[in-house]
Amino acid sequence: MNKRYKQKEIKLLSQHNKTSLAGVIETRVKEVNIKATLKVIAPGWRIMHNYKEAANGRIWIIWDDSWYDIKLINSSAQMIHCHINERSKGYQFNLTVVYGFNTLEQRKSIWNDLKMLGQSVSYPWLIIGDFNAILSPKDRLVGAPVTLNEIKDFEECVKDMGITEVQWKGNYYTWTNKPIGNTRIASRIDRAFGNDTWMDKWGHAAIEYGNPGVSDHSPMHLLLHQSNHQSRNGSEVMKEIRYKLKALQPALRQLNRREFQYIGQKIEKTRSELVELKDQLYNQASDELVNKEKEVLIKLEKWSMIEESALRQKARAR
């Protein structure tokens, strides 16, 4: 997320899914650049992070303050735990966003922290993120054989806490390391769990794993209440109208700025190529496809920067 074109792609994904709350991991954004980055991907939103516990700020929680009131409860280098109050409907829940360390020994503290949190949680509780751990031998495709030692700590944590994996749809493997040939590994390390209270209230809701796009992880999207958008007051309806008008602006600008049409077409075509390649790579990770993926990512970055440069020139012309 420390590259401009990736920030723009994240913003586009957020707008497409009408996201109002998100957990972001492995940002690689320096603390001094938080405000500038947030302004690009989600202007006007609030942010919670763990730079105090991790020098590189491994986890962000960002949200639209008009939708949610969020209070920090606890944080560490591997998780942020908070309380969420949805303003319009008034429902409340606890959210824990996890980004586990890479080694088995380093991850031991996150299992202990989660079990300790579970002793005091009374609200519906969603635990979601990149655990950097697997629960079953089938959770890794290719790579080193899975050992029971790798699975044990995570499995025991889930069992001891009595949590249940949230329903899901999409690709089974949620992460790939992207190298070429036999060294390419795909794993299921991104998951979501709920406590009994969560499952009683929102057990019907399913996580959707999307296409990774510019990331090596599949984004996770969860819609809690479709009904929230069916019985809205006047201000909420106006908010949606403003959103739709804003979404129309690019199309309206193209009518008067023909020079942007070609650039826009190139970007859309490149995005489509990337989506198609990602789908093919899940089925067959050949060297040829991996090399094509790298070429397409370079091309997407190039056209995204050209578009941004053209927009700056137009702004100065005004």
TIKETI-131199 format. One line per field, with one value per residue (C-alpha): x, y, z; residue number from 1. Coordinates in steps of 0.25 Angstrom, whole numbers, always signed. Example, Ala and Ser with C-alpha at 12.3 -4.5 7.8 and 13.67 -1.06 7.14 Angstrom:
x [+49,+55]
y [-18,-4]
z [+31,+29]
resi [1,2]
% end
This chain:
x [+0,+12,+11,+1,-5,-8,-15,-24,-27,-31,-40,-47,-49,-55,-64,-69,-72,-78,-69,-71,-62,-49,-37,-24,-11,+3,+2,+17,+13,+22,+15,+19,+11,-2,-10,-6,-9,-22,-26,-24,-31,-42,-43,-50,-49,-44,-33,-28,-14,-3,+10,+12,+13,+20,+29,+24,+9,+5,-10,-20,-35,-41,-56,-66,-69,-83,-86,-79,-74,-61,-54,-40,-40,-27,-15,-2,+8,-1,-16,-25,-37,-48,-63,-72,-85,-93,-100,-112,-117,-110,-105,-92,-81,-66,-56,-42,-33,-21,-8,+0,+15,+22,+28,+22,+29,+26,+11,+9,+6,-6,-13,-11,-16,-28,-32,-30,-39,-50,-51,-57,-65,-80,-84,-84,-70,-63,-48,-43,-30,-17,-13,-1,-5,-13,-23,-22,-12,-20,-18,-5,-4,+11,+22,+27,+18,+9,+13,+4,+13,+9,-6,-6,-6,-16,-25,-25,-28,-40,-45,-42,-49,-61,-61,-67,-62,-71,-78,-70,-70,-59,-45,-41,-26,-25,-11,+1,+15,+16,+29,+32,+30,+32,+34,+20,+12,-3,-9,-22,-17,-28,-40,-52,-57,-69,-73,-86,-93,-88,-93,-106,-108,-100,-98,-105,-95,-84,-69,-67,-52,-50,-39,-26,-23,-10,-9,-4,-16,-31,-39,-50,-63,-75,-89,-96,-109,-115,-128,-120,-121,-136,-142,-134,-137,-136,-122,-117,-125,-118,-104,-107,-111,-98,-90,-97,-95,-80,-79,-85,-74,-63,-73,-78,-63,-60,-71,-63,-49,-47,-32,-35,-43,-32,-24,-37,-39,-25,-26,-39,-33,-21,-30,-38,-25,-20,-33,-33,-19,-21,-33,-24,-12,-22,-24,-10,+2,+11,+24,+18,+6,+14,+23,+10,+5,+17,+16,+2,+4,+16,+6,-5,+5,+9,-5,-9,+2,-1,-15,-11,-1,-12,-21,-11,-9,-24,-25,-13,-20,-32]
y [+0,+9,+11,+21,+12,+2,+12,+16,+1,+0,+12,+6,-7,+0,+8,-3,-11,+1,-1,+7,-1,-8,-15,-13,-22,-21,-7,-4,+11,+19,+26,+40,+36,+31,+44,+45,+30,+30,+43,+35,+22,+27,+42,+47,+34,+31,+22,+13,+6,-1,+7,+8,-7,-10,+0,-2,-1,-15,-13,-2,-1,+10,+14,+25,+32,+35,+20,+16,+20,+11,+10,+3,-8,-14,-15,-22,-25,-36,-31,-19,-21,-11,-8,-4,+3,+5,+19,+17,+4,+3,-11,-13,-23,-26,-27,-32,-31,-40,-41,-52,-53,-62,-72,-82,-77,-62,-66,-72,-59,-56,-69,-66,-52,-57,-67,-56,-46,-57,-58,-44,-42,-42,-35,-42,-44,-45,-49,-47,-45,-52,-62,-67,-80,-92,-101,-113,-120,-117,-102,-101,-104,-108,-104,-112,-123,-118,-123,-125,-115,-104,-107,-110,-96,-90,-102,-102,-87,-89,-101,-94,-81,-89,-80,-84,-81,-71,-76,-72,-73,-71,-76,-86,-82,-67,-64,-67,-64,-61,-67,-75,-90,-100,-89,-84,-86,-84,-85,-82,-73,-62,-66,-60,-66,-62,-66,-72,-58,-54,-67,-66,-52,-52,-67,-65,-55,-60,-55,-53,-55,-46,-46,-42,-31,-24,-31,-45,-47,-49,-37,-41,-35,-36,-30,-31,-25,-24,-19,-7,-1,-4,+5,+17,+31,+44,+47,+33,+33,+47,+41,+30,+40,+48,+35,+31,+45,+45,+31,+38,+49,+41,+37,+52,+57,+47,+54,+67,+62,+52,+51,+43,+33,+25,+25,+20,+9,+4,+4,-4,-14,-16,-18,-29,-35,-36,-42,-53,-56,-57,-67,-75,-75,-82,-93,-95,-87,-88,-80,-73,-68,-63,-55,-50,-46,-37,-31,-27,-21,-12,-8,-5,+4,+11,+15,+19,+28,+34,+36,+43,+52,+56,+60,+69,+76,+78,+84,+94,+98,+102]
z [+0,+0,-15,-21,-32,-21,-12,-24,-26,-12,-12,-25,-18,-6,-14,-22,-10,-3,+9,+22,+31,+27,+34,+26,+29,+24,+20,+19,+21,+30,+41,+36,+23,+30,+27,+13,+10,+17,+9,-4,-1,+9,+10,+22,+29,+43,+46,+58,+57,+65,+62,+77,+77,+64,+58,+44,+48,+43,+45,+42,+44,+36,+36,+32,+45,+40,+41,+53,+67,+70,+83,+84,+95,+93,+83,+81,+70,+64,+67,+69,+78,+78,+81,+70,+71,+58,+58,+50,+55,+68,+68,+75,+74,+77,+65,+65,+53,+53,+46,+51,+51,+41,+51,+60,+72,+70,+68,+81,+88,+79,+83,+97,+95,+88,+99,+109,+102,+100,+115,+116,+103,+104,+91,+77,+73,+60,+59,+45,+37,+33,+44,+36,+41,+35,+41,+32,+23,+11,+14,+7,-8,-12,-3,+10,+15,+26,+40,+52,+60,+50,+52,+67,+73,+64,+65,+80,+81,+73,+81,+94,+91,+85,+73,+59,+45,+38,+25,+13,-3,-13,-15,-4,-4,+0,-2,-11,-10,-26,-29,-42,-44,-32,-22,-23,-11,-9,+5,+13,+24,+24,+32,+40,+53,+61,+76,+79,+81,+67,+60,+67,+61,+48,+46,+32,+27,+18,+16,+1,-4,-16,-26,-21,-31,-28,-15,-11,-2,-6,+0,+10,+9,+19,+18,+31,+28,+15,+22,+27,+13,+11,+22,+22,+27,+18,+21,+18,+4,+1,+5,-6,-16,-14,-15,-28,-34,-30,-37,-49,-49,-57,-68,-69,-69,-81,-89,-88,-87,-99,-96,-84,-91,-97,-83,-76,-86,-85,-69,-70,-80,-71,-59,-67,-71,-57,-52,-63,-60,-45,-47,-57,-46,-36,-45,-51,-46,-58,-61,-73,-65,-53,-63,-70,-56,-53,-67,-65,-51,-57,-68,-58,-50,-63,-68,-54,-53,-67,-63,-50,-57,-67,-56,-50,-63,-64,-50,-53,-66,-58]
resi [1,2,3,4,5,6,7,8,9,10,11,12,13,14,15,16,17,18,19,20,21,22,23,24,25,26,27,28,29,30,31,32,33,34,35,36,37,38,39,40,41,42,43,44,45,46,47,48,49,50,51,52,53,54,55,56,57,58,59,60,61,62,63,64,65,66,67,68,69,70,71,72,73,74,75,76,77,78,79,80,81,82,83,84,85,86,87,88,89,90,91,92,93,94,95,96,97,98,99,100,101,102,103,104,105,106,107,108,109,110,111,112,113,114,115,116,117,118,119,120,121,122,123,124,125,126,127,128,129,130,131,132,133,134,135,136,137,138,139,140,141,142,143,144,145,146,147,148,149,150,151,152,153,154,155,156,157,158,159,160,161,162,163,164,165,166,167,168,169,170,171,172,173,174,175,176,177,178,179,180,181,182,183,184,185,186,187,188,189,190,191,192,193,194,195,196,197,198,199,200,201,202,203,204,205,206,207,208,209,210,211,212,213,214,215,216,217,218,219,220,221,222,223,224,225,226,227,228,229,230,231,232,233,234,235,236,237,238,239,240,241,242,243,244,245,246,247,248,249,250,251,252,253,254,255,256,257,258,259,260,261,262,263,264,265,266,267,268,269,270,271,272,273,274,275,276,277,278,279,280,281,282,283,284,285,286,287,288,289,290,291,292,293,294,295,296,297,298,299,300,301,302,303,304,305,306,307,308,309,310,311,312,313,314,315,316,317,318]
% end
